[in-house]
Amino acid sequence: MPAQSIWTLLSWGPDGWIDDIASGVLVTIALALATLPIGLTIGFFVAFAKQQEEPSLRLAANIYTTVFRGLPELVTLFLFFFGMPLLLQHLIRLFWPEATVDVNGFIAGMIVLSLIFSSYASEVFLSAFRAIHKGQYEGGYAIGLSKWQTMRLVILPQLLRIAFPGLENCWLSLLKDTSLVSVVNLAETLRNASVAARVTKHAFLFYSVAALVFLLLAILSSIATGYILRSLGRREAR
């Protein structure tokens, strides 16, 4: 491939594709950041349910993690993206016969990735819960803290520090899993790189660019999470 051709393809403007890939990167980052708080919240409460004495809560939490850790991510995405509109449309047409339902690719991806992310994050949280000695709870109760205050002031700071390295791995997996949403036509990094590869017939070039983008995001994430982990360590030391 001539050098001029490479730089033309990787330029901004009507003759280049780098602006399309850049917009896809923004969608990838937005999707991952939108998924993260939802997945962390669900994962925390699933792990919390597994710690309870009520058998039904433990059973429901175990079924949840078994299902979403056991199903392939693509299967889960297809089931939700194609199956959920049919179910919603059937329910809505009971009241509005002419109504139709469409699922936005971003929303579908966010929900599915949240379910998958939370199922893995819950296991990280569960291990962190088990690493905290019961005396920490008893100490909180002994000084007059309620269960909620003990959880918020005593347990949660320790939980986050213990769980953070595992959650970092879950985050990196989440970043990579955003590429799966390309199959439902969401214009994220891999989708736009695929379009560029198909149109220009330079598949290796654009898939290499996509690979470098995900690698760069992983490196930046590792730097950021390393800083956060050091900050948590300094806060605990104080």
C-alpha positions in Angstrom: 0.0 0.0 0.0 1.5 3.4 -0.9 2.4 5.6 2.0 0.3 8.5 0.6 -2.7 6.1 0.5 -2.3 5.2 4.2 -2.2 8.8 5.4 -5.1 9.7 3.2 -7.2 6.9 4.7 -6.1 7.9 8.2 -6.8 11.6 7.7 -9.7 13.8 8.8 -12.3 14.9 6.3 -14.2 13.4 3.4 -11.3 11.3 2.1 -10.3 9.9 5.5 -11.8 7.7 8.1 -10.1 8.8 11.3 -13.0 11.1 12.2 -15.5 8.2 12.0 -13.2 6.0 14.1 -12.8 8.9 16.6 -16.5 9.3 17.0 -16.7 5.5 17.5 -14.2 5.7 20.3 -16.3 8.3 22.0 -19.3 6.0 21.8 -17.2 3.1 23.2 -16.1 5.3 26.2 -19.6 6.6 26.8 -21.0 3.0 26.7 -18.4 1.7 29.1 -18.8 4.7 31.5 -22.6 4.4 31.4 -22.5 0.7 32.1 -20.0 0.9 35.0 -22.1 2.5 37.8 -25.1 0.3 36.9 -23.0 -2.9 36.9 -21.2 -2.0 40.1 -24.5 -1.2 41.9 -26.2 -4.5 40.8 -23.0 -6.5 41.5 -22.8 -5.1 45.0 -26.3 -5.9 45.9 -26.1 -9.4 44.3 -23.0 -10.1 46.5 -24.8 -8.6 49.5 -27.7 -11.0 48.8 -25.3 -13.9 48.8 -24.2 -13.0 52.3 -27.7 -13.0 53.7 -29.2 -15.8 55.8 -32.4 -15.8 53.8 -32.2 -18.9 51.4 -34.4 -17.3 48.7 -32.1 -14.3 48.4 -29.0 -16.5 48.1 -30.7 -18.7 45.6 -31.9 -15.8 43.4 -28.4 -14.2 43.5 -26.7 -17.5 42.6 -29.1 -18.1 39.7 -28.4 -14.5 38.5 -24.7 -15.0 38.4 -24.9 -18.5 37.0 -27.1 -17.3 34.1 -25.1 -14.2 33.1 -21.7 -15.8 33.6 -22.7 -18.9 31.8 -24.3 -17.5 28.7 -22.0 -16.2 25.9 -22.1 -12.4 25.8 -23.3 -12.4 22.1 -26.1 -14.7 22.9 -27.2 -12.5 25.8 -27.1 -9.5 23.5 -29.1 -11.1 20.7 -31.7 -12.4 23.2 -32.2 -9.0 24.6 -32.0 -7.0 21.4 -34.3 -9.2 19.3 -36.4 -10.8 22.0 -37.1 -7.9 24.3 -38.9 -5.8 21.7 -41.2 -8.8 20.8 -42.1 -9.2 24.5 -42.7 -5.5 25.1 -44.6 -5.2 21.8 -46.9 -8.1 22.8 -47.5 -6.5 26.2 -48.1 -3.0 24.8 -50.4 -4.2 22.1 -52.8 -5.5 24.8 -53.6 -1.8 25.4 -52.5 -0.1 22.1 -52.9 -2.5 19.2 -51.1 -0.3 16.6 -48.0 0.4 18.8 -44.5 -0.7 17.8 -41.4 -1.0 19.9 -37.8 -0.4 18.8 -34.8 -1.0 21.0 -32.0 1.6 20.8 -28.6 -0.1 20.2 -26.8 2.0 22.9 -29.5 1.2 25.5 -29.6 -2.5 24.7 -25.8 -2.7 24.9 -25.7 -0.8 28.2 -28.3 -3.1 29.8 -26.7 -6.3 28.5 -23.2 -5.2 29.5 -24.4 -4.1 32.9 -25.9 -7.6 33.5 -22.8 -9.3 32.4 -20.4 -6.9 34.2 -22.5 -7.1 37.4 -22.4 -11.0 37.5 -18.6 -10.9 37.5 -18.3 -7.9 39.8 -20.6 -9.6 42.3 -18.0 -12.4 42.7 -15.3 -9.9 43.3 -17.5 -8.1 45.9 -18.3 -11.4 47.5 -14.7 -12.3 48.0 -14.1 -8.9 49.5 -17.0 -9.3 51.9 -15.6 -12.7 53.0 -12.1 -11.1 53.5 -13.5 -8.6 56.1 -13.6 -10.1 59.6 -16.9 -10.3 61.4 -15.3 -8.3 64.2 -15.5 -5.2 62.0 -19.2 -5.4 62.0 -19.3 -6.1 65.7 -17.0 -3.2 66.4 -19.3 -0.8 64.5 -22.4 -2.1 66.4 -20.5 -1.8 69.7 -19.9 2.0 69.3 -23.5 2.6 68.5 -23.6 2.6 64.7 -26.6 1.2 62.9 -26.3 -1.5 60.3 -26.4 1.1 57.5 -23.8 3.3 59.2 -21.6 0.3 59.9 -21.8 -0.7 56.2 -21.2 2.9 55.0 -18.5 4.0 57.4 -16.7 0.8 58.4 -17.2 -2.0 55.8 -17.6 -0.1 52.5 -14.2 1.6 52.6 -12.4 -1.7 53.3 -14.5 -3.5 50.7 -13.6 -1.1 47.9 -9.9 -1.3 48.7 -10.0 -5.1 48.7 -12.2 -5.5 45.7 -10.5 -2.8 43.6 -7.9 -4.9 41.8 -10.6 -7.4 40.8 -12.9 -4.7 39.7 -10.1 -3.2 37.6 -10.0 -6.5 35.6 -13.8 -6.4 35.2 -13.5 -2.9 33.9 -10.9 -3.9 31.3 -13.1 -6.8 30.2 -16.0 -4.3 30.0 -14.0 -2.1 27.7 -13.3 -5.0 25.3 -16.9 -6.3 25.5 -18.2 -3.0 24.2 -17.0 -4.2 20.8 -19.7 -6.8 20.8 -22.4 -4.2 20.4 -21.1 -3.6 16.9 -23.3 -6.6 15.9 -26.4 -4.5 16.6 -25.2 -1.7 14.4 -24.1 0.7 17.2 -21.5 3.0 15.6 -18.7 2.3 18.2 -15.0 1.7 17.5 -15.1 -1.7 16.0 -18.3 -1.0 13.9 -16.8 2.1 12.3 -13.5 0.3 11.7 -15.4 -2.6 10.1 -17.3 -0.2 7.8 -14.0 1.5 6.8 -12.4 -1.9 6.2 -15.3 -3.0 4.0 -15.5 0.2 2.0 -11.7 0.7 1.4 -10.8 -3.0 1.2 -8.0 -2.3 3.7 -9.1 -4.6 6.5 -5.7 -5.1 8.1 -5.1 -1.4 8.4 -8.4 -0.5 10.1 -8.6 -3.5 12.3 -5.1 -2.7 13.5 -6.2 0.9 14.3 -9.2 -0.5 16.3 -6.8 -2.8 18.1 -4.5 0.1 19.0 -7.5 2.1 20.2 -8.5 -0.6 22.6 -4.9 -1.2 23.7 -4.5 2.6 24.4 -7.8 2.7 26.4 -6.5 -0.3 28.5 -3.2 1.4 29.2 -4.9 4.7 30.2 -7.3 2.7 32.3 -4.5 1.0 34.1 -2.8 4.3 34.8 -6.0 5.8 36.2 -6.9 2.8 38.3 -3.3 2.6 39.6 -3.7 6.2 40.8 -7.0 5.5 42.4 -5.7 2.5 44.2 -2.8 4.5 45.6 -5.2 7.2 46.7 -7.3 4.6 48.5 -4.2 3.3 50.2 -3.1 6.7 51.4 -6.7 7.5 52.7 -6.7 4.2 54.6 -3.3 5.0 56.1 -4.5 8.4 57.3 
